[in-house]
C-alpha cells in the first residue's frame, strides 16, 4: 500500500472547484444540492480546510460520483493497472478512517475500495450517493455495524451485504479492535 495521502488539501480544493464549475454551479448551488454549507465549500476550495469523509461523501453525492473517483481525480491518478505499492490511500482527518483505492481507474465500471475503520469510529453517507451507485460491502477483519436507513446490520468477518434501495448509511465500528471492509461499487443501470 502506498503512503497515506493525508495532505491532499490542494488537490481536493482544485478538484472540488473543477467539478462544481464543470456543472456551471455556484457555491450556493452546490451547498443546496449537497447539504454542505457555502462557507465550508469556500474554505475547502481555498485550501483552508481538509474535509472529512462525511463532507466529501455529501459533495460527491451531489456530483453523482463516488468518493474514490473524486479522490483519484484530485490525486491525478489514472490507468488500467495499479500496483499494490501504488494504491492511493486517504486519511479522514476527523475519524482516522483510511480509504484505499484497490481498483485502477476510479470512475470505471467497477470500483473496489478497502476501508480501515478505527475502533469507536463511524462514517455517515447521504442517500444521494447510493442513488447513483450499487454497492456491496464485505467485512475482512473485525466487526462492522452498518445502519442502512431504518435497518441495522451486524457484519462479522466474511459477511457480505448488498445494499438495498438508496438510503442514508452509517458505518460504525463499535468494538475496540480495528475493522477492515471492502466496498465494490458499480453504476446503477
Backbone as CSV, one residue per row, in Angstrom:
resi,resn,N_x,N_y,N_z,CA_x,CA_y,CA_z,C_x,C_y,C_z
1,UNK,0.859,-1.180,0.000,0.000,0.000,0.000,0.895,1.229,0.000
2,UNK,0.502,2.238,-0.712,1.280,3.467,-0.767,1.151,4.230,0.548
3,UNK,2.007,5.193,0.708,1.937,6.044,1.888,0.585,6.731,1.936
4,UNK,0.042,6.850,3.120,-1.255,7.505,3.268,-1.131,8.952,2.833
5,UNK,-2.006,9.336,1.952,-2.022,10.706,1.470,-2.925,11.490,2.399
6,UNK,-2.314,12.165,3.374,-3.152,12.888,4.311,-3.099,14.388,4.084
7,UNK,-2.367,14.819,3.062,-2.413,16.224,2.741,-2.719,16.405,1.266
8,UNK,-3.921,16.107,0.936,-4.428,16.289,-0.423,-5.184,17.602,-0.532
9,UNK,-4.984,18.481,0.438,-5.782,19.694,0.535,-5.817,20.478,-0.775
10,UNK,-4.671,20.701,-1.387,-4.638,21.471,-2.641,-5.338,20.729,-3.775
11,UNK,-5.101,19.413,-3.878,-5.743,18.616,-4.919,-7.251,18.564,-4.744
12,UNK,-7.698,18.414,-3.496,-9.131,18.387,-3.213,-9.751,19.741,-3.536
13,UNK,-9.060,20.805,-3.175,-9.558,22.161,-3.455,-9.753,22.367,-4.954
14,UNK,-8.745,22.012,-5.729,-8.810,22.191,-7.177,-9.883,21.293,-7.804
15,UNK,-9.973,20.051,-7.321,-10.953,19.117,-7.883,-12.379,19.546,-7.573
16,UNK,-12.606,20.019,-6.339,-13.937,20.472,-5.952,-14.375,21.630,-6.841
17,UNK,-13.488,22.574,-7.019,-13.782,23.729,-7.869,-14.039,23.274,-9.310
18,UNK,-13.202,22.341,-9.823,-13.353,21.859,-11.203,-14.684,21.119,-11.394
19,UNK,-15.051,20.260,-10.431,-16.324,19.525,-10.531,-17.504,20.500,-10.498
20,UNK,-17.425,21.478,-9.611,-18.512,22.464,-9.484,-18.628,23.300,-10.755
21,UNK,-17.495,23.794,-11.250,-17.505,24.657,-12.433,-17.893,23.890,-13.699
22,UNK,-17.538,22.592,-13.766,-17.916,21.781,-14.931,-19.436,21.676,-15.057
23,UNK,-20.115,21.781,-13.930,-21.576,21.719,-13.918,-22.213,23.108,-13.979
24,UNK,-21.350,24.129,-14.012,-21.803,25.531,-14.022,-22.630,25.865,-12.783
25,UNK,-22.206,25.306,-11.628,-22.879,25.543,-10.367,-22.151,26.623,-9.588
26,UNK,-22.894,27.454,-8.932,-22.306,28.397,-7.979,-22.055,27.629,-6.678
27,UNK,-21.353,28.251,-5.757,-21.167,27.622,-4.441,-22.514,27.433,-3.752
28,UNK,-23.413,28.388,-3.959,-24.753,28.275,-3.361,-25.507,27.077,-3.944
29,UNK,-25.345,26.831,-5.256,-25.982,25.660,-5.868,-25.452,24.375,-5.226
30,UNK,-24.130,24.262,-5.139,-23.526,23.063,-4.554,-23.946,22.894,-3.101
31,UNK,-24.022,23.982,-2.367,-24.461,23.924,-0.969,-25.882,23.367,-0.887
32,UNK,-26.733,23.808,-1.764,-28.125,23.351,-1.770,-28.212,21.868,-2.148
33,UNK,-27.456,21.433,-3.155,-27.519,20.050,-3.628,-26.856,19.071,-2.651
34,UNK,-25.872,19.535,-1.896,-25.079,18.634,-1.050,-25.396,18.709,0.437
35,UNK,-26.081,19.766,0.848,-26.327,19.999,2.272,-25.009,20.246,3.035
36,UNK,-24.057,20.857,2.330,-22.808,21.323,2.932,-22.853,22.841,2.844
37,UNK,-22.506,23.517,3.913,-22.632,24.980,3.913,-21.735,25.628,2.861
38,UNK,-22.203,26.749,2.353,-21.429,27.527,1.383,-20.094,27.944,1.990
39,UNK,-20.097,28.286,3.279,-18.858,28.682,3.963,-17.847,27.537,3.965
40,UNK,-18.317,26.301,4.219,-17.413,25.143,4.229,-16.893,24.864,2.831
41,UNK,-17.758,24.948,1.831,-17.326,24.737,0.444,-16.255,25.761,0.079
42,UNK,-16.466,26.997,0.458,-15.498,28.054,0.184,-14.156,27.760,0.865
43,UNK,-14.193,27.332,2.120,-12.953,27.005,2.853,-12.206,25.862,2.182
44,UNK,-12.951,24.843,1.738,-12.311,23.704,1.073,-11.688,24.155,-0.242
45,UNK,-12.431,24.931,-1.039,-11.915,25.388,-2.333,-10.702,26.308,-2.184
46,UNK,-10.599,27.016,-1.084,-9.434,27.887,-0.845,-8.286,27.127,-0.190
47,UNK,-8.492,25.841,0.110,-7.445,25.038,0.741,-7.259,25.353,2.207
48,UNK,-8.264,25.963,2.830,-8.174,26.336,4.243,-8.723,25.274,5.172
49,UNK,-9.378,24.250,4.603,-9.962,23.191,5.413,-9.809,21.864,4.700
50,UNK,-9.449,20.838,5.460,-9.386,19.481,4.933,-10.697,18.795,5.293
51,UNK,-11.516,18.453,4.302,-12.845,17.913,4.592,-12.794,16.498,5.165
52,UNK,-13.835,16.147,5.890,-13.982,14.802,6.418,-14.601,13.900,5.355
53,UNK,-14.595,12.604,5.622,-15.239,11.649,4.721,-16.718,11.980,4.563
54,UNK,-17.378,12.339,5.666,-18.810,12.645,5.611,-19.089,13.842,4.702
55,UNK,-18.288,14.894,4.818,-18.479,16.080,3.975,-18.198,15.738,2.512
56,UNK,-17.087,15.037,2.262,-16.789,14.657,0.876,-17.866,13.742,0.313
57,UNK,-18.404,12.866,1.153,-19.480,11.983,0.708,-20.699,12.763,0.240
58,UNK,-21.064,13.808,0.991,-22.218,14.632,0.593,-21.925,15.391,-0.701
59,UNK,-20.711,15.900,-0.833,-20.341,16.619,-2.056,-20.335,15.674,-3.257
60,UNK,-19.767,14.485,-3.076,-19.720,13.509,-4.172,-21.120,13.041,-4.546
61,UNK,-21.995,12.901,-3.547,-23.383,12.545,-3.830,-24.046,13.578,-4.715
62,UNK,-23.778,14.840,-4.451,-24.337,15.915,-5.282,-23.784,15.853,-6.709
63,UNK,-22.503,15.497,-6.834,-21.886,15.415,-8.161,-22.255,14.126,-8.900
64,UNK,-22.757,13.114,-8.161,-23.069,11.831,-8.783,-21.841,11.000,-9.079
65,UNK,-20.800,11.152,-8.240,-19.580,10.355,-8.394,-19.239,9.726,-7.051
66,UNK,-18.442,8.677,-7.092,-18.016,8.051,-5.846,-16.901,8.868,-5.211
67,UNK,-16.721,8.668,-3.931,-15.629,9.315,-3.209,-14.289,8.898,-3.818
68,UNK,-14.176,7.637,-4.216,-12.938,7.145,-4.830,-12.625,7.862,-6.132
69,UNK,-13.647,8.060,-6.951,-13.446,8.783,-8.204,-12.961,10.203,-7.925
70,UNK,-13.611,10.865,-6.979,-13.226,12.231,-6.633,-11.770,12.286,-6.169
71,UNK,-11.388,11.389,-5.236,-10.023,11.411,-4.694,-8.991,11.050,-5.754
72,UNK,-9.327,10.105,-6.628,-8.400,9.741,-7.697,-8.180,10.915,-8.638
73,UNK,-9.246,11.618,-8.955,-9.108,12.805,-9.806,-8.302,13.885,-9.094
74,UNK,-8.483,14.015,-7.796,-7.732,15.012,-7.023,-6.239,14.687,-7.010
75,UNK,-5.921,13.395,-6.982,-4.522,12.966,-6.974,-3.922,12.930,-8.364
76,UNK,-4.780,12.919,-9.395,-4.289,12.878,-10.766,-3.908,11.476,-11.216
77,UNK,-4.394,10.444,-10.537,-4.075,9.063,-10.916,-5.004,8.587,-12.022
78,UNK,-4.470,7.749,-12.898,-5.280,7.148,-13.958,-4.544,5.924,-14.473
79,UNK,-5.204,5.128,-15.244,-4.570,3.958,-15.837,-5.340,2.696,-15.547
80,UNK,-4.954,1.619,-16.279,-5.647,0.349,-16.123,-4.968,-0.575,-15.125
81,UNK,-3.752,-0.266,-14.736,-3.018,-1.097,-13.782,-2.552,-0.234,-12.624
82,UNK,-2.813,-0.706,-11.429,-2.273,-0.028,-10.252,-1.611,-1.102,-9.392
83,UNK,-0.318,-0.952,-9.205,0.458,-1.913,-8.416,0.102,-1.762,-6.945
84,UNK,0.255,-2.842,-6.199,-0.098,-2.846,-4.771,0.558,-1.678,-4.037
85,UNK,1.797,-1.395,-4.335,2.518,-0.318,-3.659,2.119,1.074,-4.110
86,UNK,1.292,1.159,-5.151,0.872,2.456,-5.693,-0.605,2.746,-5.457
87,UNK,-1.277,1.863,-4.745,-2.706,2.072,-4.493,-2.861,3.255,-3.540
88,UNK,-3.537,4.296,-3.990,-3.628,5.516,-3.185,-4.544,5.352,-1.969
89,UNK,-4.103,5.923,-0.869,-4.885,5.916,0.365,-5.137,7.347,0.804
90,UNK,-6.230,7.533,1.502,-6.594,8.840,2.038,-7.036,8.681,3.476
91,UNK,-6.539,9.540,4.348,-6.846,9.520,5.766,-7.869,10.597,6.090
92,UNK,-9.007,10.185,6.668,-10.029,11.131,7.118,-9.482,11.821,8.365
93,UNK,-9.340,13.154,8.331,-8.745,13.852,9.471,-9.588,13.799,10.739
94,UNK,-10.881,13.528,10.608,-11.760,13.518,11.773,-11.838,12.149,12.445
95,UNK,-11.997,11.093,11.643,-12.239,9.764,12.210,-11.007,8.865,12.242
96,UNK,-9.986,9.183,11.459,-8.828,8.303,11.349,-9.073,7.154,10.387
97,UNK,-10.209,7.170,9.716,-10.571,6.157,8.728,-9.631,6.290,7.519
98,UNK,-9.141,5.152,7.015,-8.261,5.158,5.849,-8.961,4.439,4.702
99,UNK,-9.099,5.130,3.571,-9.702,4.561,2.359,-8.595,4.301,1.348
100,UNK,-8.528,3.075,0.828,-7.524,2.720,-0.162,-8.222,2.242,-1.422
101,UNK,-7.924,2.903,-2.532,-8.499,2.509,-3.817,-7.705,1.321,-4.342
102,UNK,-8.368,0.181,-4.475,-7.737,-1.047,-4.943,-7.815,-1.140,-6.463
103,UNK,-8.967,-0.805,-7.019,-9.160,-0.932,-8.463,-8.491,0.214,-9.205
104,UNK,-7.998,-0.075,-10.403,-7.442,1.014,-11.219,-8.560,1.868,-11.797
105,UNK,-8.212,3.040,-12.198,-9.112,3.912,-12.938,-10.463,4.107,-12.268
106,UNK,-10.454,4.774,-11.122,-11.718,5.077,-10.455,-12.629,5.777,-11.446
107,UNK,-13.891,5.477,-11.368,-14.842,6.015,-12.324,-15.142,5.012,-13.423
108,UNK,-14.443,3.860,-13.388,-14.695,2.804,-14.361,-15.981,2.070,-14.010
109,UNK,-16.221,0.937,-14.666,-17.490,0.228,-14.441,-17.609,-0.365,-13.036
110,UNK,-16.483,-0.688,-12.418,-16.481,-1.248,-11.064,-15.363,-0.578,-10.276
111,UNK,-15.670,-0.206,-9.046,-14.643,0.333,-8.152,-14.567,-0.553,-6.923
112,UNK,-13.331,-0.815,-6.486,-13.111,-1.600,-5.278,-12.255,-0.763,-4.341
113,UNK,-12.749,-0.615,-3.110,-12.072,0.200,-2.100,-12.031,-0.595,-0.798
114,UNK,-10.915,-0.514,-0.080,-10.901,-1.043,1.284,-10.943,0.141,2.236
115,UNK,-11.616,-0.077,3.332,-11.733,0.961,4.349,-11.282,0.373,5.668
116,UNK,-10.342,1.060,6.315,-9.893,0.692,7.657,-10.558,1.660,8.614
117,UNK,-11.477,1.126,9.422,-12.257,1.930,10.349,-11.740,1.678,11.761
118,UNK,-11.153,2.697,12.386,-10.597,2.524,13.728,-11.674,2.195,14.764
119,UNK,-11.257,1.672,15.911,-12.213,1.402,16.985,-13.016,2.655,17.344
120,UNK,-14.300,2.461,17.594,-15.233,3.514,18.026,-15.475,4.608,16.982
121,UNK,-15.055,4.388,15.738,-15.251,5.392,14.684,-16.526,5.095,13.906
122,UNK,-17.086,6.151,13.315,-18.240,5.980,12.434,-18.179,7.004,11.314
123,UNK,-18.710,6.606,10.161,-18.745,7.462,8.982,-20.172,7.432,8.430
124,UNK,-20.676,8.618,8.079,-22.049,8.761,7.570,-22.029,9.194,6.109
125,UNK,-22.949,8.596,5.333,-23.098,8.961,3.933,-24.566,9.238,3.635
126,UNK,-24.836,10.225,2.775,-26.225,10.552,2.416,-26.774,9.545,1.411
127,UNK,-28.076,9.475,1.328,-28.736,8.583,0.373,-28.362,8.931,-1.061
128,UNK,-28.040,10.198,-1.320,-27.769,10.643,-2.697,-26.648,9.855,-3.358
129,UNK,-25.652,9.434,-2.612,-24.542,8.695,-3.227,-24.976,7.295,-3.643
130,UNK,-25.961,6.746,-2.953,-26.428,5.399,-3.274,-27.477,5.401,-4.384
131,UNK,-27.964,6.572,-4.751,-28.917,6.673,-5.853,-28.222,6.418,-7.187
132,UNK,-26.937,6.680,-7.243,-26.175,6.557,-8.482,-25.393,5.246,-8.538
133,UNK,-24.974,4.738,-7.367,-24.102,3.571,-7.329,-24.698,2.425,-6.529
134,UNK,-24.561,1.227,-7.069,-24.948,-0.010,-6.398,-23.699,-0.480,-5.648
135,UNK,-23.830,-0.878,-4.379,-22.653,-1.242,-3.592,-22.849,-2.541,-2.827
136,UNK,-21.727,-3.245,-2.675,-21.659,-4.452,-1.870,-20.546,-4.246,-0.854
137,UNK,-20.799,-4.617,0.402,-19.845,-4.449,1.494,-19.446,-5.830,1.997
138,UNK,-18.134,-6.076,2.097,-17.600,-7.364,2.549,-16.614,-7.108,3.687
139,UNK,-16.864,-7.650,4.864,-16.006,-7.431,6.028,-14.817,-8.389,5.975
140,UNK,-13.618,-7.827,6.081,-12.390,-8.614,6.010,-11.784,-8.878,7.382
141,UNK,-11.923,-7.931,8.315,-11.483,-8.173,9.691,-12.267,-7.279,10.632
142,UNK,-12.446,-7.761,11.851,-13.198,-7.002,12.836,-14.693,-7.186,12.665
143,UNK,-15.428,-6.229,13.162,-16.890,-6.271,13.109,-17.407,-4.894,12.696
144,UNK,-18.384,-4.891,11.812,-18.943,-3.648,11.290,-20.434,-3.599,11.578
145,UNK,-20.877,-2.473,12.120,-22.306,-2.221,12.251,-22.666,-1.238,11.152
146,UNK,-23.560,-1.658,10.271,-23.957,-0.823,9.146,-25.437,-0.493,9.321
147,UNK,-25.722,0.782,9.467,-27.100,1.236,9.578,-27.490,1.769,8.205
148,UNK,-28.459,1.100,7.596,-28.908,1.411,6.241,-30.360,1.863,6.348
149,UNK,-30.566,3.189,6.358,-31.913,3.714,6.575,-32.385,3.334,7.963
150,UNK,-33.461,2.560,8.040,-34.015,2.107,9.328,-33.480,0.739,9.742
151,UNK,-32.713,0.095,8.870,-32.210,-1.259,9.140,-30.793,-1.232,9.667
152,UNK,-30.535,-2.077,10.664,-29.185,-2.203,11.215,-28.678,-3.610,10.949
153,UNK,-27.450,-3.698,10.414,-26.832,-4.980,10.103,-25.546,-5.098,10.916
154,UNK,-25.359,-6.227,11.589,-24.120,-6.513,12.303,-23.355,-7.508,11.451
155,UNK,-22.211,-7.079,10.926,-21.438,-7.892,9.992,-20.128,-8.334,10.628
156,UNK,-19.869,-9.642,10.562,-18.627,-10.214,11.063,-17.717,-10.564,9.893
157,UNK,-16.508,-11.019,10.188,-15.536,-11.378,9.160,-16.160,-12.356,8.161
158,UNK,-16.023,-12.029,6.888,-16.541,-12.863,5.817,-17.960,-12.538,5.404
159,UNK,-18.707,-11.812,6.232,-20.079,-11.451,5.880,-20.062,-10.431,4.735
160,UNK,-21.027,-10.580,3.837,-21.125,-9.701,2.671,-22.563,-9.220,2.547
161,UNK,-22.752,-7.919,2.429,-24.075,-7.322,2.354,-24.228,-6.511,1.078
162,UNK,-25.284,-6.766,0.342,-25.644,-5.957,-0.814,-26.567,-4.862,-0.313
163,UNK,-26.190,-3.611,-0.514,-27.032,-2.512,-0.071,-28.298,-2.458,-0.914
164,UNK,-29.389,-2.075,-0.280,-30.690,-2.038,-0.948,-30.964,-0.705,-1.599
165,UNK,-32.229,-0.318,-1.550,-32.659,0.949,-2.144,-31.877,2.100,-1.525
166,UNK,-31.632,3.156,-2.284,-30.852,4.278,-1.755,-31.422,4.827,-0.448
167,UNK,-30.575,4.862,0.557,-30.926,5.458,1.849,-29.639,5.867,2.528
168,UNK,-29.743,6.759,3.509,-28.527,7.186,4.199,-27.948,5.983,4.939
169,UNK,-26.620,5.957,5.020,-25.926,4.839,5.659,-24.917,5.356,6.673
170,UNK,-24.783,4.595,7.756,-23.775,4.883,8.769,-22.961,3.614,8.962
171,UNK,-21.647,3.734,8.807,-20.724,2.630,9.016,-20.073,2.846,10.376
172,UNK,-20.248,1.880,11.303,-19.757,2.042,12.670,-18.878,0.874,13.082
173,UNK,-17.811,1.194,13.785,-17.013,0.177,14.446,-17.250,0.377,15.938
174,UNK,-18.111,-0.431,16.515,-18.459,-0.298,17.930,-17.514,-1.079,18.840
175,UNK,-16.483,-1.680,18.267,-15.582,-2.521,19.047,-14.305,-1.773,19.417
176,UNK,-13.438,-2.465,20.120,-12.138,-1.904,20.488,-11.039,-2.388,19.552
177,UNK,-11.433,-3.089,18.492,-10.490,-3.619,17.504,-10.722,-2.933,16.164
178,UNK,-9.686,-2.825,15.329,-9.877,-2.226,14.001,-10.829,-3.075,13.157
179,UNK,-11.470,-2.437,12.220,-12.351,-3.115,11.265,-11.887,-2.750,9.865
180,UNK,-11.796,-3.749,9.020,-11.483,-3.503,7.604,-12.598,-4.116,6.780
181,UNK,-13.132,-3.315,5.859,-14.140,-3.837,4.953,-13.857,-3.356,3.542
182,UNK,-14.366,-4.111,2.611,-14.188,-3.816,1.204,-15.538,-3.395,0.643
183,UNK,-15.513,-2.376,-0.220,-16.725,-1.939,-0.912,-16.483,-2.079,-2.402
184,UNK,-17.382,-2.791,-3.063,-17.370,-2.879,-4.527,-18.577,-2.072,-5.013
185,UNK,-18.332,-1.159,-5.929,-19.399,-0.272,-6.407,-19.461,-0.283,-7.930
186,UNK,-20.695,-0.228,-8.432,-20.897,-0.085,-9.873,-22.067,0.869,-10.075
187,UNK,-22.052,1.536,-11.215,-23.132,2.474,-11.520,-24.445,1.726,-11.693
188,UNK,-25.497,2.313,-11.126,-26.830,1.718,-11.318,-27.258,1.903,-12.759
189,UNK,-27.964,0.906,-13.271,-28.433,0.962,-14.672,-29.570,1.931,-14.822
